[in-house]
Amino acid sequence: MGPIVHQGLRYAIDRVRFRRAGEYEFAVNEDPDGSAFAELLEGTPMRVLRSPDFNTLAWRKLLINAVANPITALTLRRQAVFRREDVKTLCLAILDEAAAVGRADGARLAADEAGKILATLLTYPADAGTSMYFDRLGGRPLEVEALTGAIVAAGERHQVPTPLNRMLLTLLRATGDPAGNGHR
């Protein structure tokens, strides 16, 4: 698994806007490959966290993306949508389901991980968008398989039911292929 990237937003094939969020921009496994990656960024403003528990960090990042990206892309609303009580309730259920998959995959996630992730999400500016939101507005392919698809696939591998994430996956696939001719 590659490094975790925080808050990069692609505007064009050769242009990104970067927002600092949190204590680091990248997280890598504390191993020779992670060290090599960190060395590439030495002398730049990018901060790299080396972790012996990269799997848990990766799942936490995936959990944020598991709700932020699909919900903003499907509603075509920015982060303000997460201030709605009905959306918060839905997000907690999606996150609880995904966290169960993460635990089955070996991530050390707290019992109240869903609430912690939602609390983090609510610290983001209401007018901020997500990569999937901007990709949908721009008519670009969505990172559906890498986010929601990864949760559903891991759930299948570990025999953890994922009905809410599977529903999101179906709806997200349909946004790119409304005629049902396969998904992108």
C-alpha positions in Angstrom: 0.0 0.0 0.0 1.4 3.4 -0.9 1.6 6.5 1.2 -1.5 8.3 2.6 -1.9 11.7 1.1 -3.8 14.5 2.9 -5.8 17.3 1.3 -4.6 17.2 -2.2 -7.2 18.5 -4.7 -6.7 18.0 -8.4 -7.9 20.8 -10.7 -6.4 19.5 -13.9 -4.1 16.8 -15.0 -1.1 19.0 -14.1 -2.5 21.2 -11.4 -3.4 20.6 -7.8 -4.3 22.8 -4.9 -2.9 21.8 -1.6 -4.4 22.6 1.8 -2.6 21.8 5.0 -4.7 19.7 7.3 -3.4 18.0 10.4 0.1 17.3 11.6 1.4 15.7 8.4 0.8 15.5 4.7 2.0 11.9 4.1 2.0 8.8 6.3 4.2 5.9 5.4 5.1 2.5 6.9 8.1 2.5 9.1 10.2 0.3 6.8 12.9 0.8 4.2 10.3 1.7 1.5 8.6 4.3 3.8 12.0 5.7 4.7 13.0 6.0 1.0 9.8 7.9 0.3 10.3 10.2 3.3 13.9 10.9 2.1 12.5 12.1 -1.3 10.6 14.8 0.5 13.4 16.0 2.8 14.0 19.7 2.4 10.5 20.4 1.2 7.6 21.7 3.2 5.9 18.3 3.1 5.7 16.6 6.5 5.9 12.8 6.6 4.8 10.6 9.4 6.5 7.2 9.7 4.3 4.7 11.5 4.7 1.1 12.7 0.9 0.8 12.4 0.4 2.1 8.9 -2.7 -0.2 8.4 -4.6 1.7 11.1 -3.6 5.1 9.7 -4.7 4.0 6.2 -8.0 2.8 7.5 -8.7 6.0 9.3 -7.9 8.0 6.2 -10.2 5.6 4.2 -13.0 6.1 6.7 -12.9 9.9 6.2 -13.0 9.4 2.5 -15.7 6.7 2.8 -18.2 9.3 3.8 -16.8 12.7 2.7 -16.3 11.8 -1.0 -19.4 9.7 -1.7 -21.9 12.0 0.1 -20.6 15.2 -1.5 -20.4 13.6 -4.9 -23.9 12.2 -4.7 -25.6 15.3 -3.2 -23.4 17.7 -5.2 -23.0 19.7 -1.9 -19.8 20.7 -0.2 -18.9 19.9 3.4 -21.8 21.9 4.8 -24.0 18.9 4.0 -22.4 17.1 7.0 -24.0 19.7 9.4 -27.5 18.2 8.6 -28.6 15.8 11.4 -30.0 13.2 9.0 -26.8 13.2 7.1 -24.8 12.8 10.3 -26.9 9.8 11.3 -26.3 8.2 7.9 -22.6 8.9 8.0 -22.3 7.3 11.4 -24.0 4.2 10.2 -21.7 4.1 7.0 -18.7 4.6 9.2 -19.7 2.0 11.8 -20.0 -0.5 9.0 -16.7 0.4 7.4 -14.9 0.4 10.7 -16.0 -3.2 11.3 -14.4 -4.1 8.0 -11.2 -2.2 9.0 -11.1 -4.1 12.3 -11.5 -7.4 10.5 -8.6 -6.3 8.3 -6.4 -5.8 11.3 -6.8 -2.0 11.9 -6.8 -1.0 15.6 -9.9 1.2 15.5 -11.6 2.4 18.6 -15.2 1.3 19.4 -16.2 4.9 18.9 -14.1 5.4 15.7 -17.1 6.4 13.6 -17.9 9.3 16.0 -14.3 10.4 16.0 -14.1 10.4 12.3 -17.4 12.3 11.9 -16.1 14.9 14.5 -12.9 15.3 12.4 -15.0 15.7 9.3 -17.0 18.5 11.0 -13.9 20.5 11.6 -13.4 21.0 7.9 -14.7 24.3 6.4 -18.3 24.1 5.3 -17.4 25.5 1.9 -14.7 22.9 1.3 -15.3 20.3 -1.4 -13.9 16.8 -1.9 -11.9 15.4 -4.8 -14.9 13.2 -5.8 -17.2 16.3 -5.6 -15.0 18.3 -7.9 -14.5 15.3 -10.2 -18.2 14.8 -10.6 -18.8 18.5 -11.3 -16.0 18.3 -13.9 -17.3 15.2 -15.5 -14.2 13.2 -14.6 -14.1 9.6 -13.5 -14.7 9.2 -9.8 -12.3 7.3 -7.4 -15.2 4.9 -6.6 -13.3 1.6 -6.7 -10.4 2.9 -4.7 -12.6 4.2 -1.8 -16.1 2.6 -1.5 -15.2 -0.3 -3.7 -12.2 -1.1 -1.5 -14.4 -1.2 1.6 -17.0 -3.5 0.0 -14.2 -5.8 -1.4 -12.5 -6.0 2.0 -15.9 -6.7 3.6 -16.4 -9.6 1.2 -12.9 -11.0 1.9 -13.5 -10.9 5.7 -17.2 -11.8 5.5 -18.3 -8.6 7.0 -21.7 -7.3 5.7 -21.5 -3.9 4.0 -25.1 -3.0 2.8 -24.7 0.7 3.2 -21.3 0.9 1.5 -22.6 -1.4 -1.2 -25.5 0.9 -1.8 -23.1 3.9 -2.1 -21.0 1.9 -4.5 -24.0 1.1 -6.7 -25.1 4.8 -6.7 -21.6 6.1 -7.4 -21.1 3.7 -10.2 -24.5 4.8 -11.7 -23.4 8.4 -11.7 -20.7 7.5 -14.3 -22.8 5.0 -16.2 -26.5 5.7 -15.9 -27.4 3.3 -18.7 -25.9 0.4 -16.8 -23.4 -0.6 -19.5 -20.7 -1.4 -16.9 -18.9 0.8 -14.5 -15.8 2.9 -14.7 
